[in-house]
């Protein structure tokens, strides 16, 4: 019996999408780590590939990247987008089990910024005061 689309776990992504996304993430990260892309912006920056989300048909790979250091993420995204076809060609031998090689799209990963905002909120005096009141009421 086929599963309906609303029963998929992990935010609606299938196991196949997750598996292929992780394989693509490793392949792209390896290419970036080895410095195979000749670009002034990318050669000066260490780039982390935090996640790759695959489209349901596995034809589009959206790579979420985080540049380490004080670099504009949009600059890195633009540089990677200009080399997307080169990256696709270099990833192809590592993903030889796929029928179609995905098209690569790059986006900045903002999840770390969100974590920092949440952490700052939790450490704010107002929240600390409310937590202290809750502890006092429990005792």
N, CA, C and O atoms as a MOPAC input file, in Angstrom:
PM7 MOZYME 1SCF
protein

 N      0.84400 1    -1.17400 1     0.00000 1
 C      0.00000 1     0.00000 1     0.00000 1
 C      0.88500 1     1.23000 1     0.00000 1
 O      1.82400 1     1.31300 1     0.79200 1
 N      0.60500 1     2.18900 1    -0.87200 1
 C      1.40900 1     3.40200 1    -1.00200 1
 C      1.11200 1     4.35700 1     0.15000 1
 O     -0.02200 1     4.46600 1     0.61800 1
 N      2.14500 1     5.03300 1     0.58500 1
 C      1.97700 1     6.02700 1     1.63600 1
 C      1.47300 1     7.32300 1     1.02000 1
 O      1.87100 1     7.69300 1    -0.08400 1
 N      0.61500 1     7.99500 1     1.72600 1
 C      0.17300 1     9.29600 1     1.23200 1
 C      1.24100 1    10.33000 1     1.56100 1
 O      2.06500 1    10.12000 1     2.45100 1
 N      1.22300 1    11.43500 1     0.84800 1
 C      2.26400 1    12.44700 1     1.00200 1
 C      2.27200 1    13.09000 1     2.37500 1
 O      3.32100 1    13.55500 1     2.82100 1
 N      1.14000 1    13.13400 1     3.06000 1
 C      1.10100 1    13.79400 1     4.35700 1
 C      1.58900 1    12.90100 1     5.49400 1
 O      1.64900 1    13.35600 1     6.63700 1
 N      1.93900 1    11.64400 1     5.21600 1
 C      2.39900 1    10.75300 1     6.26700 1
 C      3.91200 1    10.63300 1     6.32800 1
 O      4.43600 1     9.88400 1     7.15300 1
 N      4.61500 1    11.34600 1     5.48400 1
 C      6.07400 1    11.25200 1     5.48300 1
 C      6.63100 1    11.95200 1     6.71500 1
 O      6.10300 1    12.97700 1     7.14700 1
 N      7.68600 1    11.40200 1     7.27000 1
 C      8.28100 1    11.97700 1     8.46300 1
 C      9.28900 1    13.05500 1     8.14000 1
 O      9.54000 1    13.35400 1     6.97200 1
 N      9.85800 1    13.63000 1     9.15600 1
 C     10.92600 1    14.61600 1     9.06600 1
 C     10.56800 1    15.79900 1     8.18100 1
 O     11.30400 1    16.13600 1     7.25400 1
 N      9.43300 1    16.42900 1     8.47200 1
 C      9.06300 1    17.62100 1     7.74100 1
 C      8.56800 1    17.35600 1     6.34100 1
 O      8.60100 1    18.25100 1     5.49600 1
 N      8.10900 1    16.14600 1     6.07400 1
 C      7.54900 1    15.84300 1     4.77400 1
 C      8.54000 1    15.29900 1     3.76700 1
 O      8.15300 1    15.03300 1     2.62900 1
 N      9.79300 1    15.12200 1     4.13000 1
 C     10.78800 1    14.59100 1     3.20400 1
 C     10.82500 1    13.06900 1     3.29800 1
 O     10.75100 1    12.50300 1     4.38800 1
 N     10.93900 1    12.41500 1     2.14900 1
 C     11.00700 1    10.95900 1     2.13700 1
 C     12.40100 1    10.49300 1     2.56100 1
 O     13.35200 1    11.27500 1     2.56200 1
 N     12.51000 1     9.23800 1     2.91200 1
 C     13.80700 1     8.67800 1     3.27700 1
 C     14.78400 1     8.78400 1     2.11000 1
 O     15.97600 1     9.02100 1     2.30700 1
 N     14.27700 1     8.60800 1     0.91000 1
 C     15.13800 1     8.69300 1    -0.27600 1
 C     15.67700 1    10.11600 1    -0.44700 1
 O     16.86000 1    10.30000 1    -0.73000 1
 N     14.81300 1    11.12000 1    -0.27500 1
 C     15.26900 1    12.50600 1    -0.36800 1
 C     16.33800 1    12.79700 1     0.68100 1
 O     17.34200 1    13.44700 1     0.38800 1
 N     16.12400 1    12.32400 1     1.88400 1
 C     17.09100 1    12.55500 1     2.96000 1
 C     18.42600 1    11.87000 1     2.65700 1
 O     19.48800 1    12.46300 1     2.84700 1
 N     18.36900 1    10.61900 1     2.18600 1
 C     19.58300 1     9.85900 1     1.89600 1
 C     20.37800 1    10.50300 1     0.76900 1
 O     21.58700 1    10.70400 1     0.88800 1
 N     19.69000 1    10.82600 1    -0.33100 1
 C     20.36900 1    11.43000 1    -1.47600 1
 C     20.88600 1    12.81800 1    -1.10500 1
 O     21.98300 1    13.19800 1    -1.51600 1
 N     20.11700 1    13.56700 1    -0.34100 1
 C     20.56300 1    14.88700 1     0.10700 1
 C     21.84800 1    14.81500 1     0.90700 1
 O     22.73500 1    15.65500 1     0.75200 1
 N     21.94400 1    13.81800 1     1.75300 1
 C     23.16400 1    13.64800 1     2.54800 1
 C     24.34600 1    13.24100 1     1.66800 1
 O     25.46700 1    13.69400 1     1.90200 1
 N     24.11800 1    12.40500 1     0.67200 1
 C     25.18400 1    12.03600 1    -0.25700 1
 C     25.66400 1    13.25400 1    -1.04500 1
 O     26.86500 1    13.44500 1    -1.23500 1
 N     24.73000 1    14.06500 1    -1.49500 1
 C     25.08000 1    15.27600 1    -2.23800 1
 C     25.84200 1    16.24100 1    -1.33100 1
 O     26.81900 1    16.85600 1    -1.75700 1
 N     25.39500 1    16.37100 1    -0.08200 1
 C     26.07300 1    17.26900 1     0.86900 1
 C     27.53600 1    16.87200 1     1.04100 1
 O     28.42600 1    17.72200 1     1.01300 1
 N     27.77600 1    15.58000 1     1.21900 1
 C     29.15400 1    15.09800 1     1.37900 1
 C     29.97800 1    15.37600 1     0.12700 1
 O     31.13100 1    15.79400 1     0.22900 1
 N     29.40600 1    15.15200 1    -1.04400 1
 C     30.13700 1    15.34900 1    -2.29800 1
 C     30.47800 1    16.82300 1    -2.51200 1
 O     31.60800 1    17.15100 1    -2.87600 1
 N     29.51300 1    17.71000 1    -2.28900 1
 C     29.75900 1    19.15000 1    -2.46700 1
 C     30.77200 1    19.64800 1    -1.44000 1
 O     31.65900 1    20.43300 1    -1.77300 1
 N     30.64100 1    19.19300 1    -0.19500 1
 C     31.58300 1    19.61100 1     0.84600 1
 C     33.00400 1    19.15900 1     0.50100 1
 O     33.96500 1    19.89100 1     0.74000 1
 N     33.13400 1    17.96900 1    -0.05400 1
 C     34.45700 1    17.46500 1    -0.43800 1
 C     35.06800 1    18.31300 1    -1.55100 1
 O     36.26300 1    18.60800 1    -1.52800 1
 N     34.25500 1    18.69700 1    -2.51500 1
 C     34.74400 1    19.55100 1    -3.61100 1
 C     35.20300 1    20.89900 1    -3.07200 1
 O     36.24900 1    21.40700 1    -3.47500 1
 N     34.43000 1    21.47700 1    -2.16800 1
 C     34.80400 1    22.76600 1    -1.57400 1
 C     36.05100 1    22.63400 1    -0.70100 1
 O     36.91100 1    23.51400 1    -0.70400 1
 N     36.14500 1    21.54500 1     0.03700 1
 C     37.28700 1    21.32600 1     0.91800 1
 C     38.58600 1    21.17200 1     0.13300 1
 O     39.63400 1    21.66600 1     0.54900 1
 N     38.50900 1    20.48900 1    -0.99400 1
 C     39.70400 1    20.26400 1    -1.81200 1
 C     40.12300 1    21.49500 1    -2.60500 1
 O     41.21900 1    21.52800 1    -3.16500 1
 N     39.26300 1    22.50600 1    -2.65800 1
 C     39.58100 1    23.71000 1    -3.39800 1
 C     39.58400 1    23.50200 1    -4.89800 1
 O     40.39800 1    24.09300 1    -5.60800 1
 N     38.67500 1    22.66300 1    -5.38800 1
 C     38.61800 1    22.35700 1    -6.81500 1
 C     38.04200 1    23.50600 1    -7.63200 1
 O     38.24100 1    23.55500 1    -8.84600 1
 N     37.33600 1    24.42600 1    -6.99400 1
 C     36.71900 1    25.54600 1    -7.69800 1
 C     37.68300 1    26.72600 1    -7.66400 1
 O     38.09900 1    27.17100 1    -6.59400 1
 N     38.02700 1    27.21900 1    -8.82800 1
 C     38.93000 1    28.36100 1    -8.93700 1
 C     38.12200 1    29.64600 1    -8.94700 1
 O     37.59700 1    30.05800 1    -9.98100 1
 N     38.03000 1    30.26900 1    -7.78800 1
 C     37.30400 1    31.52600 1    -7.63400 1
 C     37.94500 1    32.28200 1    -6.47700 1
 O     38.17000 1    31.71500 1    -5.40700 1
 N     38.23600 1    33.54500 1    -6.68800 1
 C     38.91200 1    34.34100 1    -5.65900 1
 C     38.12900 1    34.38700 1    -4.35500 1
 O     38.71300 1    34.28300 1    -3.27600 1
 N     36.82400 1    34.54100 1    -4.44300 1
 C     35.98800 1    34.62400 1    -3.24600 1
 C     35.99200 1    33.29900 1    -2.48900 1
 O     36.10500 1    33.28000 1    -1.26300 1
 N     35.87000 1    32.19800 1    -3.21700 1
 C     35.78300 1    30.88400 1    -2.57200 1
 C     37.13700 1    30.40500 1    -2.05800 1
 O     37.19100 1    29.66900 1    -1.07200 1
 N     38.22000 1    30.80400 1    -2.69900 1
 C     39.54100 1    30.37100 1    -2.25500 1
 C     39.94100 1    31.02200 1    -0.93600 1
 O     40.75900 1    30.47100 1    -0.19900 1
 N     39.37600 1    32.18200 1    -0.63200 1
 C     39.71900 1    32.90700 1     0.59100 1
 C     38.82100 1    32.54000 1     1.77100 1
 O     39.06700 1    32.97800 1     2.89500 1
 N     37.79000 1    31.74600 1     1.52500 1
 C     36.77500 1    31.49600 1     2.54900 1
 C     36.56800 1    30.00300 1     2.75400 1
 O     36.55500 1    29.22800 1     1.79800 1
 N     36.41000 1    29.61600 1     3.99800 1
 C     36.01800 1    28.24300 1     4.31900 1
 C     34.49600 1    28.21900 1     4.33500 1
 O     33.85800 1    29.00800 1     5.03100 1
 N     33.92700 1    27.30800 1     3.56300 1
 C     32.47500 1    27.23000 1     3.42700 1
 C     31.99400 1    25.88800 1     3.95100 1
 O     32.52700 1    24.83900 1     3.58900 1
 N     30.99000 1    25.93100 1     4.80100 1
 C     30.38400 1    24.72500 1     5.34600 1
 C     29.05100 1    24.48200 1     4.65100 1
 O     28.24700 1    25.40200 1     4.50100 1
 N     28.81700 1    23.24400 1     4.22800 1
 C     27.52800 1    22.86000 1     3.64500 1
 C     26.74800 1    22.19900 1     4.77300 1
 O     27.01000 1    21.05100 1     5.13100 1
 N     25.78800 1    22.93000 1     5.32800 1
 C     25.09400 1    22.42200 1     6.50600 1
 C     23.96000 1    21.46000 1     6.16500 1
 O     23.65200 1    20.56000 1     6.94600 1
 N     23.33700 1    21.64700 1     5.00100 1
 C     22.21900 1    20.77000 1     4.63600 1
 C     22.00300 1    20.84900 1     3.13100 1
 O     22.28400 1    21.86900 1     2.50300 1
 N     21.50400 1    19.76500 1     2.57000 1
 C     21.07200 1    19.74700 1     1.17600 1
 C     19.67300 1    19.16000 1     1.15200 1
 O     19.45100 1    18.04300 1     1.62000 1
 N     18.73500 1    19.91100 1     0.61000 1
 C     17.35700 1    19.43700 1     0.48400 1
 C     17.08800 1    19.09900 1    -0.97200 1
 O     17.30000 1    19.91900 1    -1.86500 1
 N     16.63000 1    17.90700 1    -1.19100 1
 C     16.32600 1    17.44200 1    -2.53900 1
 C     14.84300 1    17.64100 1    -2.83700 1
 O     13.99800 1    17.48400 1    -1.95600 1
 N     14.53700 1    17.98700 1    -4.08300 1
 C     13.14100 1    18.07700 1    -4.51000 1
 C     12.58000 1    16.65900 1    -4.55600 1
 O     13.35100 1    15.70000 1    -4.61100 1
 N     11.26100 1    16.50300 1    -4.53600 1
 C     10.67200 1    15.15400 1    -4.54900 1
 C     11.11600 1    14.29500 1    -5.72900 1
 O     11.23100 1    13.07700 1    -5.59600 1
 N     11.36800 1    14.92100 1    -6.89500 1
 C     11.81700 1    14.14500 1    -8.05200 1
 C     13.34200 1    14.01900 1    -8.12300 1
 O     13.87000 1    13.45700 1    -9.08200 1
 N     14.04100 1    14.53100 1    -7.12900 1
 C     15.50200 1    14.47800 1    -6.99200 1
 C     16.23400 1    15.21800 1    -8.11900 1
 O     17.40200 1    14.93400 1    -8.38200 1
 N     15.56900 1    16.14800 1    -8.77700 1
 C     16.20900 1    16.86800 1    -9.87500 1
 C     16.75000 1    18.23100 1    -9.46400 1
 O     17.46100 1    18.87000 1   -10.23900 1
 N     16.42400 1    18.68600 1    -8.25300 1
 C     16.93800 1    19.96100 1    -7.74600 1
 C     17.50700 1    19.73100 1    -6.35500 1
 O     16.83700 1    19.19500 1    -5.47200 1
 N     18.75300 1    20.14500 1    -6.17700 1
 C     19.41300 1    20.05800 1    -4.87500 1
 C     19.64200 1    21.47900 1    -4.36800 1
 O     20.40200 1    22.24200 1    -4.96500 1
 N     18.98700 1    21.82800 1    -3.27000 1
 C     19.17400 1    23.14000 1    -2.66400 1
 C     20.18000 1    22.99300 1    -1.53600 1
 O     19.90500 1    22.34600 1    -0.52500 1
 N     21.34700 1    23.59700 1    -1.71400 1
 C     22.44600 1    23.49000 1    -0.75100 1
 C     22.44100 1    24.70400 1     0.15500 1
 O     22.51800 1    25.83800 1    -0.31700 1
 N     22.35000 1    24.47300 1     1.44800 1
 C     22.40400 1    25.55300 1     2.42900 1
 C     23.83800 1    25.66000 1     2.92800 1
 O     24.39600 1    24.70400 1     3.46700 1
 N     24.42200 1    26.83700 1     2.74100 1
 C     25.84200 1    27.01300 1     3.05600 1
 C     26.02900 1    28.08100 1     4.13300 1
 O     25.22300 1    28.99800 1     4.29000 1
 N     27.12600 1    27.91800 1     4.86100 1
 C     27.51800 1    28.87900 1     5.87400 1
 C     28.99300 1    29.18900 1     5.68900 1
 O     29.83400 1    28.30800 1     5.86500 1
 N     29.32500 1    30.43400 1     5.33500 1
 C     30.74000 1    30.79200 1     5.26400 1
 C     31.27000 1    31.03300 1     6.67200 1
 O     30.60800 1    31.67000 1     7.49100 1
 N     32.45700 1    30.52700 1     6.94700 1
 C     33.06700 1    30.72100 1     8.25300 1
 C     33.91800 1    31.98000 1     8.19500 1
 O     34.70000 1    32.17200 1     7.26500 1
 N     33.76000 1    32.81600 1     9.18000 1
 C     34.47700 1    34.07700 1     9.18900 1
 C     33.51800 1    35.22000 1     8.89100 1
 O     32.30400 1    35.03000 1     8.81300 1
 N     34.07900 1    36.39800 1     8.72900 1
 C     33.27200 1    37.59400 1     8.51200 1
 C     33.14100 1    37.86200 1     7.01800 1
 O     33.76400 1    38.77900 1     6.48300 1
 N     32.31700 1    37.04400 1     6.34800 1
 C     32.11300 1    37.14300 1     4.90500 1
 C     30.62500 1    37.22000 1     4.63900 1
 O     29.83500 1    36.55600 1     5.30900 1
 N     30.24000 1    38.02600 1     3.66600 1
 C     28.83900 1    38.14700 1     3.27900 1
 C     28.38300 1    36.83600 1     2.63600 1
 O     28.92400 1    36.44300 1     1.60300 1
 N     27.40200 1    36.15400 1     3.22500 1
 C     26.93600 1    34.88300 1     2.65900 1
 C     26.40000 1    35.02900 1     1.22600 1
 O     26.53100 1    34.10500 1     0.42300 1
 N     25.80200 1    36.17300 1     0.90600 1
 C     25.27000 1    36.37200 1    -0.43900 1
 C     26.38700 1    36.38100 1    -1.48100 1
 O     26.18800 1    35.94900 1    -2.61600 1
 N     27.54700 1    36.87000 1    -1.09300 1
 C     28.70100 1    36.87200 1    -1.99500 1
 C     29.13400 1    35.44200 1    -2.30800 1
 O     29.45400 1    35.11900 1    -3.45200 1
 N     29.14100 1    34.59500 1    -1.29400 1
 C     29.50900 1    33.18600 1    -1.46600 1
 C     28.45400 1    32.46300 1    -2.30300 1
 O     28.79200 1    31.67200 1    -3.18400 1
 N     27.17400 1    32.73600 1    -2.02600 1
 C     26.08900 1    32.11800 1    -2.78500 1
 C     26.21100 1    32.47800 1    -4.25800 1
 O     26.05400 1    31.62200 1    -5.12800 1
 N     26.48800 1    33.73800 1    -4.53100 1
 C     26.62400 1    34.18200 1    -5.92300 1
 C     27.79800 1    33.48700 1    -6.60600 1
 O     27.69100 1    33.07700 1    -7.76200 1
 N     28.92300 1    33.35400 1    -5.89300 1
 C     30.09600 1    32.68400 1    -6.46300 1
 C     29.80000 1    31.20500 1    -6.73600 1
 O     30.16500 1    30.68400 1    -7.79000 1
 N     29.14500 1    30.53500 1    -5.79600 1
 C     28.80700 1    29.12600 1    -5.99000 1
 C     27.80400 1    28.94500 1    -7.12500 1
 O     27.90600 1    27.99300 1    -7.89900 1
 N     26.83900 1    29.85300 1    -7.22700 1
 C     25.84300 1    29.76300 1    -8.29600 1
 C     26.50500 1    29.90500 1    -9.66700 1
 O     26.08500 1    29.26700 1   -10.63200 1
 N     27.53500 1    30.73900 1    -9.74900 1
 C     28.21100 1    30.90300 1   -11.03700 1
 C     29.00600 1    29.65700 1   -11.43000 1
 O     29.32800 1    29.47300 1   -12.60400 1
 N     29.32100 1    28.80500 1   -10.46000 1
 C     30.06200 1    27.56700 1   -10.71600 1
 C     29.18500 1    26.32300 1   -10.56500 1
 O     29.70400 1    25.21600 1   -10.42700 1
 N     27.86500 1    26.49500 1   -10.59000 1
 C     26.94100 1    25.38200 1   -10.34600 1
 C     27.11300 1    24.25200 1   -11.35900 1
 O     27.05300 1    23.08000 1   -10.98600 1
 N     27.32200 1    24.57900 1   -12.61600 1
 C     27.48500 1    23.52400 1   -13.62900 1
 C     28.78900 1    22.76800 1   -13.42800 1
 O     28.84000 1    21.55400 1   -13.62800 1
 N     29.84600 1    23.47600 1   -13.03200 1
 C     31.11500 1    22.81500 1   -12.74100 1
 C     30.94600 1    21.85600 1   -11.56000 1
 O     31.41700 1    20.72000 1   -11.60100 1
 N     30.27200 1    22.32600 1   -10.51100 1
 C     30.03500 1    21.49700 1    -9.32200 1
 C     29.21600 1    20.26900 1    -9.71200 1
 O     29.50100 1    19.15900 1    -9.26300 1
 N     28.21200 1    20.47100 1   -10.54100 1
 C     27.37400 1    19.35600 1   -11.00000 1
 C     28.22200 1    18.30700 1   -11.71300 1
 O     28.04100 1    17.10900 1   -11.49600 1
 N     29.13100 1    18.74500 1   -12.54900 1
 C     30.00800 1    17.81300 1   -13.26300 1
 C     30.96100 1    17.07800 1   -12.34300 1
 O     31.26600 1    15.90700 1   -12.56800 1
 N     31.43700 1    17.76100 1   -11.29800 1
 C     32.36100 1    17.11700 1   -10.35300 1
 C     31.64900 1    16.17000 1    -9.39900 1
 O     32.24500 1    15.20700 1    -8.91700 1
 N     30.38000 1    16.43800 1    -9.12500 1
 C     29.60400 1    15.58400 1    -8.22000 1
 C     29.12100 1    14.32000 1    -8.94200 1
 O     28.93800 1    13.27700 1    -8.31400 1
 N     28.91700 1    14.41400 1   -10.24400 1
 C     28.33400 1    13.31000 1   -11.02600 1
 C     29.01400 1    11.95700 1   -10.79600 1
 O     28.30200 1    10.97700 1   -10.57700 1
 N     30.34200 1    11.84400 1   -10.83100 1
 C     30.94800 1    10.52000 1   -10.60700 1
 C     30.70400 1     9.96700 1    -9.19900 1
 O     30.70400 1     8.75200 1    -9.00200 1
 N     30.49800 1    10.84700 1    -8.22800 1
 C     30.26000 1    10.39900 1    -6.85500 1
 C     28.82600 1     9.91500 1    -6.65200 1
 O     28.53300 1     9.21000 1    -5.68700 1
 N     27.93400 1    10.29800 1    -7.57000 1
 C     26.52200 1     9.91600 1    -7.46400 1
 C     26.09700 1     9.13100 1    -8.70100 1
 O     25.05800 1     9.41100 1    -9.29900 1
 N     26.89600 1     8.16300 1    -9.07200 1
 C     26.64900 1     7.43200 1   -10.31300 1
 C     25.40900 1     6.54200 1   -10.26900 1
 O     25.00000 1     6.01400 1   -11.30300 1
 N     24.80600 1     6.36500 1    -9.09700 1
 C     23.59800 1     5.54500 1    -9.00500 1
 C     22.35300 1     6.32600 1    -9.40300 1
 O     21.28200 1     5.73500 1    -9.54500 1
 N     22.46500 1     7.63400 1    -9.58600 1
 C     21.29300 1     8.45300 1    -9.90100 1
 C     21.02100 1     8.48000 1   -11.40000 1
 O     21.94500 1     8.53700 1   -12.21100 1
 N     19.76600 1     8.43900 1   -11.74700 1
 C     19.37200 1     8.47300 1   -13.15100 1
 C     19.62100 1     9.86100 1   -13.73800 1
 O     20.12500 1     9.98600 1   -14.85400 1
 N     19.26400 1    10.90500 1   -12.98100 1
 C     19.47700 1    12.28700 1   -13.40100 1
 C     20.33400 1    12.99200 1   -12.37400 1
 O     20.14500 1    12.81700 1   -11.17000 1
 N     21.27500 1    13.78700 1   -12.84600 1
 C     22.08800 1    14.57200 1   -11.94000 1
 C     21.30500 1    15.84000 1   -11.58700 1
 O     20.79800 1    16.51600 1   -12.48300 1
 N     21.20200 1    16.17100 1   -10.30400 1
 C     20.37600 1    17.31400 1    -9.90700 1
 C     20.99000 1    18.65000 1   -10.32700 1
 O     22.20100 1    18.78100 1   -10.50500 1
 N     20.11300 1    19.62000 1   -10.47400 1
 C     20.52600 1    21.00200 1   -10.67600 1
 C     20.81800 1    21.57100 1    -9.28600 1
 O     20.06800 1    21.31900 1    -8.34400 1
 N     21.89700 1    22.33100 1    -9.15700 1
 C     22.29500 1    22.84300 1    -7.84700 1
 C     21.84400 1    24.28100 1    -7.65200 1
 O     22.01700 1    25.13100 1    -8.52600 1
 N     21.26900 1    24.52900 1    -6.49900 1
 C     20.91000 1    25.88000 1    -6.06700 1
 C     21.55000 1    26.09100 1    -4.70400 1
 O     21.63600 1    25.16600 1    -3.89500 1
 N     21.99100 1    27.30000 1    -4.46200 1
 C     22.67800 1    27.60500 1    -3.21100 1
 C     21.92500 1    28.69800 1    -2.46400 1
 O     21.47800 1    29.68200 1    -3.05300 1
 N     21.79600 1    28.50300 1    -1.15500 1
 C     21.11600 1    29.45600 1    -0.28300 1
 C     21.93500 1    29.60000 1     0.99600 1
 O     22.56400 1    28.64200 1     1.44400 1
 N     21.92700 1    30.79700 1     1.58300 1
 C     22.59900 1    30.94100 1     2.88200 1
 C     21.79600 1    30.23100 1     3.96600 1
 O     20.56500 1    30.25700 1     3.95500 1
 N     22.49000 1    29.60700 1     4.88800 1
 C     21.83900 1    28.91500 1     5.99700 1
 C     21.64800 1    29.91500 1     7.13100 1
 O     22.62000 1    30.39300 1     7.71600 1
 N     20.40700 1    30.22300 1     7.43400 1
 C     20.10700 1    31.20600 1     8.48300 1
 C     19.72800 1    30.54000 1     9.80700 1
 O     19.37200 1    31.23300 1    10.76000 1
 N     19.79700 1    29.22300 1     9.88200 1
 C     19.37700 1    28.53800 1    11.10200 1
 C     20.25700 1    28.91900 1    12.29700 1
 O     19.76700 1    28.99100 1    13.42400 1
 N     21.55300 1    29.16400 1    12.05900 1
 C     22.42800 1    29.54500 1    13.17200 1
 C     22.06100 1    30.92000 1    13.70500 1
 O     22.15700 1    31.16200 1    14.90800 1
 N     21.64400 1    31.81900 1    12.82900 1
 C     21.17200 1    33.13300 1    13.26700 1
 C     19.92600 1    32.98800 1    14.12400 1
 O     19.77400 1    33.67000 1    15.13700 1
 N     19.02900 1    32.08800 1    13.70800 1
 C     17.81300 1    31.85300 1    14.48800 1
 C     18.14400 1    31.28300 1    15.86300 1
 O     17.53500 1    31.67200 1    16.85900 1
 N     19.10200 1    30.36700 1    15.92400 1
 C     19.51800 1    29.80200 1    17.21400 1
 C     20.08900 1    30.89400 1    18.11600 1
 O     19.82100 1    30.90900 1    19.31700 1
 N     20.86700 1    31.80100 1    17.54800 1
 C     21.45900 1    32.88600 1    18.32400 1
 C     20.37600 1    33.81200 1    18.87000 1
 O     20.47200 1    34.26700 1    20.01000 1
 N     19.34700 1    34.09500 1    18.07300 1
 C     18.25200 1    34.95300 1    18.53700 1
 C     17.49500 1    34.29400 1    19.68300 1
 O     17.16100 1    34.94500 1    20.67300 1
 N     17.22700 1    32.99700 1    19.54100 1
 C     16.51600 1    32.27100 1    20.60000 1
 C     17.35000 1    32.24100 1    21.87300 1
 O     16.82600 1    32.43400 1    22.97000 1
 N     18.65300 1    32.00000 1    21.72400 1
 C     19.54500 1    31.98100 1    22.89000 1
 C     19.55600 1    33.34000 1    23.58000 1
 O     19.51400 1    33.42000 1    24.80800 1
 N     19.61200 1    34.40600 1    22.78900 1
 C     19.61100 1    35.75200 1    23.37300 1
 C     18.29800 1    36.01500 1    24.11200 1
 O     18.29700 1    36.62000 1    25.18400 1
 N     17.19000 1    35.56100 1    23.54100 1
 C     15.90700 1    35.73100 1    24.21800 1
 C     15.86100 1    34.96600 1    25.54000 1
 O     15.37500 1    35.48100 1    26.54700 1
 N     16.36600 1    33.74800 1    25.52700 1
 C     16.34800 1    32.94600 1    26.75400 1
 C     17.24000 1    33.52300 1    27.84200 1
 O     16.98500 1    33.32400 1    29.03000 1
 N     18.26600 1    34.22700 1    27.44600 1
 C     19.17800 1    34.83400 1    28.42000 1
 C     18.76200 1    36.24400 1    28.83200 1
 O     19.41000 1    36.85700 1    29.68100 1
 N     17.70400 1    36.75600 1    28.24700 1
 C     17.27000 1    38.11900 1    28.56600 1
 C     16.77500 1    38.18600 1    30.01400 1
 O     16.30100 1    37.18700 1    30.55400 1
 N     16.88400 1    39.36600 1    30.64400 1
 C     16.46700 1    39.50800 1    32.05200 1
 C     14.98700 1    39.18900 1    32.27100 1
 O     14.62300 1    38.64500 1    33.31300 1
 N     14.13100 1    39.52000 1    31.30200 1
 C     12.70000 1    39.27100 1    31.45500 1
 C     12.40700 1    37.77500 1    31.55700 1
 O     11.62300 1    37.34600 1    32.40300 1
 N     13.03500 1    36.99400 1    30.69800 1
 C     12.81400 1    35.55200 1    30.71700 1
 C     13.42000 1    34.94900 1    31.97900 1
 O     12.81400 1    34.07300 1    32.59500 1
 N     14.59400 1    35.40000 1    32.36800 1
 C     15.22900 1    34.90600 1    33.59100 1
 C     14.34000 1    35.19200 1    34.80300 1
 O     14.21100 1    34.35200 1    35.69400 1
 N     13.72700 1    36.37900 1    34.83400 1
 C     12.83100 1    36.73500 1    35.94000 1
 C     11.62500 1    35.79700 1    35.95800 1
 O     11.22700 1    35.32200 1    37.02100 1
 N     11.03200 1    35.52500 1    34.77000 1
 C      9.87900 1    34.63600 1    34.69700 1
 C     10.23800 1    33.21300 1    35.11200 1
 O      9.45300 1    32.53700 1    35.77700 1
 N     11.41000 1    32.76900 1    34.72000 1
 C     11.84800 1    31.41800 1    35.10800 1
 C     12.05200 1    31.33900 1    36.61400 1
 O     11.70700 1    30.33200 1    37.23300 1
 N     12.60700 1    32.38700 1    37.20700 1
 C     12.81900 1    32.40400 1    38.64500 1
 C     11.47900 1    32.36900 1    39.37400 1
 O     11.35900 1    31.69500 1    40.39700 1
 N     10.46000 1    33.08600 1    38.87000 1
 C      9.13800 1    33.07100 1    39.47600 1
 C      8.52300 1    31.66900 1    39.40600 1
 O      7.89500 1    31.21700 1    40.36300 1
 N      8.70600 1    30.98500 1    38.27300 1
 C      8.19400 1    29.62300 1    38.13400 1
 C      8.85100 1    28.68100 1    39.12500 1
 O      8.18600 1    27.81600 1    39.69500 1
 N     10.15400 1    28.83900 1    39.33700 1
 C     10.87300 1    27.99400 1    40.30400 1
 C     10.38400 1    28.26100 1    41.71800 1
 O     10.23600 1    27.33200 1    42.51200 1
 N     10.13100 1    29.53700 1    42.04000 1
 C      9.65600 1    29.89600 1    43.37300 1
 C      8.26200 1    29.32000 1    43.63000 1
 O      7.96200 1    28.89200 1    44.74500 1
 N      7.40900 1    29.30900 1    42.59500 1
 C      6.05500 1    28.77400 1    42.75000 1
 C      6.07500 1    27.26100 1    42.92600 1
 O      5.21300 1    26.71100 1    43.61100 1
 N      7.05200 1    26.57600 1    42.31600 1
 C      7.15000 1    25.13200 1    42.43200 1
 C      7.60800 1    24.70400 1    43.82000 1
 O      7.27700 1    23.60800 1    44.27000 1
 N      8.35600 1    25.54700 1    44.49200 1
 C      8.89600 1    25.17600 1    45.82400 1
 C      7.93800 1    25.43800 1    46.90100 1
 O      8.23700 1    25.18300 1    48.06800 1

